[in-house]
Amino acid sequence: MAESAMRISFFQKNPIKCPVCGTEFRKEEMLSGRGRLITKNLTDELRRIYEPSKKAGEIFPLVYPVMVCPICLYSTYNEDFQTIKEEKVPMVLSQQAKREFEIKNIFPDIDFRKQRGLYTGAASYILAIGSYSFIDKEYAPTFKKGLSSLRAAWVFDDLHKKYPHQKYDRLKIMMYKKAIGYYDRSIKFGQTGEEGIDAIKTFGPDLDKNYGYQGFLFMASLMLFKYGDQRDKGERIAKLQNAKRIVSRVFGSGKSSKNMPSFILDNAKDLYEKIGEQVKELTVG
Ligand SMILES: [Zn+2]
């Protein structure tokens, strides 16, 4: 099978110049046509699952979207890569060693000049979370940190399934918890106008479909329900009640909108009920 395997990616012809360190590099793009990508189910977290094809083997589309400078490791989604303000550049550059140290602590042999895989994919999201601290508010950096945290959790889940003894499940949970925090802050920033959500081209959460703002609210509530902190009971109840309000807005608006994907509508209602049950249990017990 290996000798006849189809290529699953290519490097762009025109180099990109890193706005931070000036390195020129070619971005790797995924190839998805000619039966390479076989779509399977959608998970409860709106993640698209693919089946390995005979011709191309396994493909993980999520490992490609973050642009990473292979030298200074500055990383963002494509559309934001050149938006870094000049006055921020010295600071980003000065943290190159820190980025390298942190990422090599998890993946010692990481090399972004090579073809992407699950290791580089997970690493690209962790690096993006760091780099978005330097991106202007108008590009919704908090949301993008949240989305990157969620996608990192998904890639760590893939890694955990492949290498169950490497403790990638711990990193997965850590990334979900990060995502909860960023989604929560991003919702608040959107309401106060501190960070525009208008600039967001896609709320994802995966690459195959944009579930829009309602999908974003749904994911915030779902992650809180599944992975939120349970240590303090009073705090848990308050957070669940807030999540319940948010999710009720999702299916409330869905009734009046024909554009709302039925998947979200059905699952939001289901989630609303599950959160309600947990609140009841915690209040009684
Ligand atoms: Zn660079």
Residues whose N, C-alpha, C, O or C-beta is under 5 A from the ligand:
A	BS01	ZN	C18 V20 C21 G22 T23 C69 I71 C72 L73 Y74
